[in-house]
Amino acid sequence: MIGVDSSLPAVSGAPLTSRESTILALLALGLSARQIAVATRISPRTVTKHLEHVYAKLGVHDRLQAARAAERLGLAETAAAAE
């Protein structure tokens, strides 16, 4: 499983959790909810709920905006290095 710093800032003021950061990093790599679920050993529905929380915390509305936010936060590089 890929670990990511849990102290990442978010627009809402609430930091992303470690799990949210991991899921966002995998999303930024282009993985689908099902692929993220397999990689993190959780259900696709749980991935979707985590993504809803990530979107709210980052103030974004879709996967593309979330992926761009992940790149700004350096998460895509972190996830790629951990693979």
C-alpha positions as CSV (number, residue, x, y, z in Angstrom):
1,M,0.0,0.0,0.0
2,I,1.2,3.5,-0.8
3,G,1.7,5.9,2.1
4,V,1.4,9.6,1.8
5,D,1.9,12.5,4.2
6,S,-1.4,13.1,6.1
7,S,-0.6,16.8,6.9
8,L,-1.5,18.1,3.4
9,P,-3.4,21.3,3.4
10,A,-6.9,21.6,2.0
11,V,-9.1,24.5,1.0
12,S,-11.7,23.8,3.6
13,G,-9.1,24.1,6.4
14,A,-9.4,20.4,7.2
15,P,-6.3,18.5,6.2
16,L,-6.6,15.4,4.0
17,T,-6.4,12.2,6.0
18,S,-3.6,9.7,5.1
19,R,-6.2,7.5,3.3
20,E,-7.6,10.5,1.3
21,S,-4.1,11.5,0.3
22,T,-3.3,8.0,-0.9
23,I,-6.5,7.8,-2.9
24,L,-5.9,11.3,-4.4
25,A,-2.4,10.3,-5.4
26,L,-3.7,7.1,-7.1
27,L,-6.4,9.1,-8.8
28,A,-3.7,11.5,-10.1
29,L,-1.9,8.5,-11.6
30,G,-5.1,7.8,-13.6
31,L,-6.4,4.8,-11.7
32,S,-10.2,4.2,-11.7
33,A,-12.2,3.8,-8.5
34,R,-12.1,0.0,-8.9
35,Q,-8.3,0.0,-9.4
36,I,-7.8,2.2,-6.4
37,A,-10.0,-0.1,-4.4
38,V,-7.8,-3.1,-5.4
39,A,-4.6,-1.2,-4.6
40,T,-5.8,-0.1,-1.2
41,R,-7.8,-3.2,-0.3
42,I,-11.1,-1.3,0.2
43,S,-14.4,-1.4,-1.7
44,P,-15.0,0.8,-4.7
45,R,-17.9,2.4,-2.9
46,T,-15.5,3.4,0.0
47,V,-13.1,4.9,-2.6
48,T,-16.0,6.9,-4.0
49,K,-16.9,8.2,-0.5
50,H,-13.3,9.2,0.2
51,L,-13.1,11.0,-3.2
52,E,-16.3,12.9,-2.2
53,H,-14.5,14.1,0.9
54,V,-11.4,15.0,-1.0
55,Y,-13.3,17.0,-3.5
56,A,-15.0,18.9,-0.7
57,K,-11.8,19.6,1.1
58,L,-10.0,20.7,-2.0
59,G,-12.9,22.7,-3.3
60,V,-13.0,20.8,-6.6
61,H,-15.9,19.2,-8.5
62,D,-14.4,16.4,-10.6
63,R,-11.5,14.0,-11.1
64,L,-9.6,16.3,-13.4
65,Q,-9.6,19.2,-11.0
66,A,-8.7,16.8,-8.2
67,A,-5.8,15.4,-10.2
68,R,-4.5,18.9,-10.9
69,A,-4.7,19.6,-7.2
70,A,-2.7,16.4,-6.5
71,E,-0.1,17.6,-8.9
72,R,0.2,21.0,-7.2
73,L,0.5,19.2,-3.8
74,G,3.2,16.8,-5.2
75,L,1.1,13.7,-4.6
76,A,1.4,12.3,-8.1
77,E,5.2,12.1,-7.8
78,T,5.0,10.6,-4.3
79,A,2.7,7.8,-5.5
80,A,4.8,7.1,-8.5
81,A,8.0,6.9,-6.4
82,A,6.3,4.5,-4.0
83,E,5.2,2.0,-6.6
